Structures are given as structure tokens and as C-alpha cells.
């Protein structure tokens, strides 16, 4: 099969219509025009992705805060980690 005939997986996109007060719509339009987004949909998708990342980070921080306390991470810890990484790389 020729390379140009290979199927490309394109994610399926649903449609969502939202209503915004005029001042928020103006803000979105300004962000699209001034920050290089092609459409307001691209801008909104980026905001949603960032919010998803924020929620993942929040969950990781909460998990870390509730985990058992360990030894402090200091220069000795990182030196030891670098040595183990070097040793592992040298043995490959």
C-alpha cells in the first residue's frame, strides 16, 4: 500500500455550544487574536487541557502529602541517584 494511502487516526470530536456574556466572548476573541489560536475552539480546548493537568497535579500533590514521610531529599540523595544512573547506563 502506498504511504499516502495509510489510514490516519483522527480523534472524533463532538460539538458543544456554549453561551457567554458579551464581556467573556470579547475576552475569548482577544485571546484567539492575540495569542495565535486559530479558533475559539482551540483556545477553549487548551484551557480544558490545562485544567485537566491541574487536576492531575493536585491529585499527585494530595497523594504525596498523605503518603508516609521519608528521609529528606538533599544533595547526598541526588549524588547517589546520579551514581546509580551512571552505573546502570555503563552496564547496558
C-alpha positions as CSV (number, residue, x, y, z in Angstrom):
1,X,0.0,0.0,0.0
2,X,1.5,3.4,-0.9
3,X,2.5,5.6,2.0
4,X,-0.1,8.3,1.1
5,X,-2.8,5.7,1.4
6,X,-2.1,4.8,5.0
7,X,-5.1,5.5,7.2
8,X,-4.6,8.3,9.8
9,X,-6.5,8.0,13.0
10,X,-8.3,11.3,13.6
11,X,-9.9,11.7,17.0
12,X,-13.7,12.0,16.8
13,X,-14.9,15.4,18.0
14,X,-18.3,16.2,19.4
15,X,-19.8,19.6,19.3
16,X,-20.7,21.7,22.3
17,X,-22.3,25.1,22.0
18,X,-21.8,27.5,24.9
19,X,-23.3,30.8,25.7
20,X,-21.1,33.6,27.1
21,X,-21.8,37.1,28.3
22,X,-20.5,39.7,25.9
23,X,-17.5,40.6,28.0
24,X,-16.4,36.9,28.2
25,X,-16.9,36.4,24.5
26,X,-14.8,39.6,23.8
27,X,-12.1,38.2,26.1
28,X,-12.0,34.9,24.2
29,X,-11.9,36.7,20.9
30,X,-9.0,38.8,22.2
31,X,-7.1,35.7,23.3
32,X,-7.6,34.0,20.0
33,X,-6.4,37.0,18.0
34,X,-3.5,37.9,20.3
35,X,-2.1,34.5,21.3
36,X,-2.0,32.7,17.9
37,X,-5.1,30.4,18.3
38,X,-6.8,29.7,15.0
39,X,-10.3,29.5,16.5
40,X,-12.1,30.0,19.8
41,X,-12.4,26.2,20.0
42,X,-8.6,25.8,20.0
43,X,-8.4,28.3,22.9
44,X,-11.2,26.5,24.9
45,X,-9.6,23.1,24.3
46,X,-6.3,24.4,25.6
47,X,-8.0,25.8,28.7
48,X,-9.6,22.4,29.3
49,X,-6.3,20.5,28.8
50,X,-4.6,22.9,31.3
51,X,-7.5,22.3,33.8
52,X,-7.1,18.5,33.4
53,X,-3.3,18.9,34.0
54,X,-4.0,21.0,37.1
55,X,-6.4,18.3,38.5
56,X,-3.8,15.6,37.9
57,X,-1.1,17.7,39.6
58,X,-3.5,18.4,42.5
59,X,-4.2,14.6,42.9
60,X,-0.4,13.9,42.9
61,X,0.3,16.6,45.5
62,X,-2.5,15.3,47.7
63,X,-1.3,11.7,47.3
64,X,2.2,12.8,48.2
65,X,1.0,14.9,51.2
66,X,-0.8,11.9,52.6
67,X,2.0,9.4,52.0
68,X,4.4,8.2,54.6
69,X,7.2,10.5,55.5
70,X,10.6,9.6,54.1
71,X,14.2,10.8,54.5
72,X,14.8,14.3,53.3
73,X,15.9,14.7,49.7
74,X,19.2,16.6,49.8
75,X,22.4,16.8,47.7
76,X,23.5,13.4,49.0
77,X,20.3,11.8,47.7
78,X,20.8,13.3,44.2
79,X,24.5,12.4,44.1
80,X,23.6,8.8,45.0
81,X,20.9,8.8,42.3
82,X,23.3,10.1,39.7
83,X,25.8,7.4,40.6
84,X,23.2,4.7,40.3
85,X,22.1,6.0,37.0
86,X,25.7,6.1,35.7
87,X,26.3,2.6,36.9
88,X,23.1,1.3,35.2
89,X,24.0,3.1,31.9
90,X,27.5,1.7,32.0
91,X,26.2,-1.9,32.4
92,X,23.9,-1.7,29.4
